[in-house]
Amino acid sequence: MKIIVTILLIILTSLTMVSQNFEGKISYNNAYKSKKWILSDEKLNSLMGTKQDFFVKGGDYKSITNGTFQWTAFVNKDNKIYTKILDNETIYWNDALTQESTIIKVELHKDAIEILGYKCDEIILTTKDGTSKYYFNIATAADFKLYEKHKFGNWYEYLKMANAWPLKIVIDNDKFSLISIATEVKEMKLDGKAFIIPTNAKIKKNPF
């Protein structure tokens, strides 16, 4: 069970300057392949969802999927990652300061690919567990300083180099592989209330 939860959390958080920071929604199509016999490809896709809407405002973000893992939210003032599972009233949290794996190699390739008409650079982060490739354009600019304590998933390490939210993510390690690619980028003003965790919710620290 611990392996499953770790896989899902890494994906969820894997699911900011030279221009104005992006505020709005990025939609993605996601495809997963499991490398653990306890999780089939079909089950992993069902858990995580193949459709994802990522909302960001300032130092907060929220990811909503069509999977069992319904949504994940990072609340900056708490420096916590909250996860809501479908048909479960409990909201679980993890400390975003936790770093799962140390980066041992960084690569940057300019003009690597074009996505939705945006020319994207590529950053490859290599750890002892595998690689994470991010493709980004300053059109989705982000303030990395707001995420300096977001160590989970090496999110801060990526953001401080890219200064932008990714339009494509390719993750490959010994647990799973993921290809996540943007299908829509929409700038919009968001209500800050959307990122507030309900005070009357049942909230617990993730035990895994």
N, C-alpha and C positions, 0 to 999 in steps of 0.2 A: 504493500500500500504506500509506503514511504517513497518508493521509486516512482510510482504513478503520480503522486502529488508533486514531487520535485520536477518531473517532466512537464507537467501541466503549468506549474508556476513559471518555469523558465520560458515556456512558449508564450504564456500570457503577458509576460513583461518584456518578451522579446518582440504575445501578440506579444535643438532649439537653439557682433551679429551685425550682419552688415545691412540688413533691411528690417522693416517692421516685422515683429514676431507674428507667426501664423496663428490665427484663431479661427476655428471652424471644425470641419469634419473631413476625414480621409476614409474612404471605403476600400476594403480589400477583399480579394478572393484568396482563400487559403487552402493549401493541399498538404496533408501530412502523411508520412510513412513511418511506421513504428519499427524499431529494431529490438523490441522486447517481446518475447512470446506471450507475456501476460496481457498485451494490448495489440489487437489486430489493427490494421490500417482503418478499417471501417469503424471500429470502436473509437479510435483516437480522433477521427474526423467528426464522429458524432459527439464526443465529449467537448471538443474544442470549437467546433463549428467551422463551416466552410465559407461563411460570410461574416465580415467584421466591419463595424463602424467605430472609428477612433475619433473621439472628440477631445479637443485641447483648448485650454484657456489659461494663459499665464503659466503658472507652475503646476497646474493640475491637469490630469487627463483621465478619460474614462473610455474603456473599450467594451462594446456590446456585441455579442455574437449570437448566432442561431444554434449554438450548441448547449450542452448540459451545463457547462461553465458559462453562466448567463452573462455576467459582466465582471470586469476588474477595474478598479479605480485607484489612482495614486493621489492622495491628499497631501499636498506639500507641507502644510503646517504641522501635520502629524508625522511626516516622513514614513507613512505606512502604505502598504498595498492591500487593498480590500478586495475580497473575492466573494461573489454571490453565486451559489449553485442553484439551478432550477429545482423547484419543489422542495427547497430546504430553507427554512426561515432564518437560519443562522448565517451571519456574515463573518467570514474569517479574515484575519489580518496577518501580514508578515512585515517584519522590519525591513525597510528598503535599504538599510545600511549594510545588510548582509551580502557579502560577495561570495558567489559560489565557486568561481574559478578565476585564477589570475591570468591576465593576458601575457603571452610570451612573444608575440610577433604582431606587428601592425603594417598593413600595406595600403597605399592610396593609389588609385588609378583614375586619371582624369578622362572625362567624356567616354565612359565605359558603355553606356546604353541609353536609349531614349524611351521614356515611359510617359504616356498621355501627352506627348508633345514636349516634354521637359527633358533636356539633356542632363544626364545624371552621372556624377562621379561615383566611384566605388571605394568603399573602405572594407578591408578584410581583417577581422580580429581572430587570431589563432590562440587557443588555449590548449592545455594538455588533453582536454576532452573533445576538441573538434574545432570547427570554423564557423564564423558568422559573417555573412557578406551583406552589406548595406548599400543601397543605391539611393542617392539623394540629390535634391536641387534646392537652391536657396528660396525658391517660391514658397516652401513650407518652413521658413526660418524659425528657429527656436533658440531661446536663451539658455545655454548650457549651465550658466551660473545658478539657475533656479533648481537644478537637479544635481548639485555637487554631492549630496548625501544619498543619491539614488544609485547605490553600488550594485544592487541586485540585477543579474543579467548583464552586467557591465554596461548598463545604460548610460551612465555618466561618461564613461570612457569613450563611448561612441559619440555622444552629443558634443563633447568638448572639441572633437575633431571635425565633425560635420556641420555643426551649427544649424541643423535642419532635421526634420522628421523624415524618415525613410519612405520612399515610394515603392521599394521592393526589398524584401528580406529573404535571404537563403541561409538556413541553418542546417548544419550537418555535424552530428556527433554520434557517440556510441549508443544513444538512447532513442533518437528520432531524427528525421529530416523534415524540413518545412520550407515550402516556397509560398511566400505571401507577396502579392502584387496589387498595387493600387488600381482601382477601377474608376475612381472619381475623387477629385479634390475640390472642396467647396468652402470658400471663405464665408464666415457668418459670425455675427455677434451671438455669443452664448450666454445664457443665464447662469451665473455662478452657483445658483441653488442646485443645479444638476449634478454638481460635484460634492455636495454635502451628504455625508452618511447620516441617515435618520437617527436621531438621538434615542428613539424608542425601539430601535432594532436590537436584536439579540446578537451581540458581537463577542467573538472569542478569538484568542490567539491561535493561529494554525499550529496544531500539535506536531506536525511533521517537519 
